[in-house]
Amino acid sequence: MKIQALAIVALVWGLAGICPGQSSPSTTTPKTGGSNAPYNEGPVWVLSMIKTKAGLDDEYFKQITGTVKPVYDEEKKQKIILDYKILTGESHGRDEANIIIMVEYANMAALDGLRDKMDPILAKVMGSEDQRKDMAVKRLDIREILGTRTMREVTLK
């Protein structure tokens, strides 16, 4: 009987130790009147999902090294973007990307008026609009853009 009582007391104390760490959303109030979300909002990333044709990854990287990289570098220099990253890996199906280009912006507002900021950089680095179209058409032979997604980075509290 004493062993059962001790086991129950230990179980209750164990549960009591866990419960204070949990709270219901309705009883939690923010400290400073801000959001009670379990995360802090961070920068915004624009992700471009790209699929290269078989065996043409290196050719694609050679092309964007002379065109896309200088644009991103100039954007960083002018503080239009915070950073950019390029990920490569295996696609797991015919309709999946094997390259993801990620461009980091400070916030959503950084996307406002972006074309006005970008057109002079594109003209400087990649030439006229006709030259840029020619480059884009050439890239059609080696890659397909599967889609673009804009997402916000969050940091858990």
N, C-alpha and C positions, 0 to 999 in steps of 0.2 A: 504494500500500500504506500509506504514512504517513497519507494522508487518511482511509482506512478505519479505521485504528487510532485516530486522533484523534476520528473520529465516534463510535466505540464507547465510548471513554473519556468523551467528552462526554455520551453517552446514559446511561452508568452513573452518572456524577456527578449528572446531572439527576434520575434515578430515586432515587438515594441522598438527594438533598435533599428529595424528596417523602415517602419512606417513613417517616422519623422522626415525621412529623406524624400518622401513622396508628397506631392501636393496636388490638389485638383485645380484645373485651370480657373475655375470660378472663384477660388479663394486666393489666388496669387495675384498680387497687384504690383505693377512696376514701381521701382524705387523713385524714379524721377519723373514719372508721368509719361515715359516713353513706352515702347512696345514691350510686351511680356513674351515675345517670341523666344524660343530657345536658341537663337543664333543672332549674330551680328551680320548685317549686310556688308559685303565687300565689293570689289571691283566687278566689272561686267566683262564677260568673255564672248567673243563672236567666234564660233567654230565652223570651219568649212570642211565638209567630208568629201574626200576625193578618192576616186578609184582609178589607178593607172592600169593601162593595158599590160598584159603579161610580159614580164621582162623589161619594161620600160621605166621602172622606178628611177634609175640613175639618170636617164635622159630627162625625165621630168625635173629632177633636182638640179641638173645642170641648167636647164632653162630658167627656173625660178631664182637661181643664184644670181643671174645677171639682170633679172627684172623685178621680181617680188621682194627679194632681200633688200636691195637698195631703197625701195619705197618704204618698207617697214623701218629700216635704219634711219631714214630721214624723218619719218613720223615720230620715232622715239626722240630724235634730236630736237624736234620742234614741240615735244611734249603733247602730241596729239594722242599717242598711245603710251601705255606704260611699258609694255613688253609684247613679245610674240614668241610662240613656240611651235615647233613642227614635230608631230609624232608620226612614226611609221611602224607598221606591224602587219600581221597577216589578216587578210579579210577572211571571214568565215562563211561567205556565201557570195553568189554572183552579184548581189545588190548591196554589198557592204563595202565601206571605205577601207583602204589600206594606208591612207595618209589623212591626218587631221591637222589642219593649220588653225592655231588658236591665237587670237589677237586680244590683248587685255586693255580695256579702257577704264578710266578712273571710276566712272559711274554712267548711268543711262544718259545724263545730260551731255556727256562727251560725244554722243552720237548725233546730237542736234547740229545742223549745219555742217555735217561732216564732208559733204561733197564740195562745198565752197573751200574747205581747207585742203582737200585731197587733189582737186583738179590741177592746181599749180605744181604740186609734187609729182603727180603722174606725168604731166607734160615735160617737166624737167628731167625726170629719170627715164621715162619710157617713150617719150616722143609724142607726136601728134595723135589725135584720136584715130586716124586711119592706121598709123603704125601700131597702135595698141590693138586695134581690131585684127590686123594681120597676125600679130603674136597670139592672140586668143584663138584664132582659127587654126594656127599651127598646133596649138596645144590640144585641140580636139582630136588629133590623131593619136595622142598618147594618154589622155586622161579624160575623165568625166567628173563633173562636180555633181555629187549626189544630193547635196543640200547644205543649207546653212542654218545654224541655230544660235540664238543669243541667250546666254544664261548668266545669272548672277552667282558669284562665289559667296559662300556663307562660311562663317566660323562659328562653331558650336560654343555656346556659353559654358 
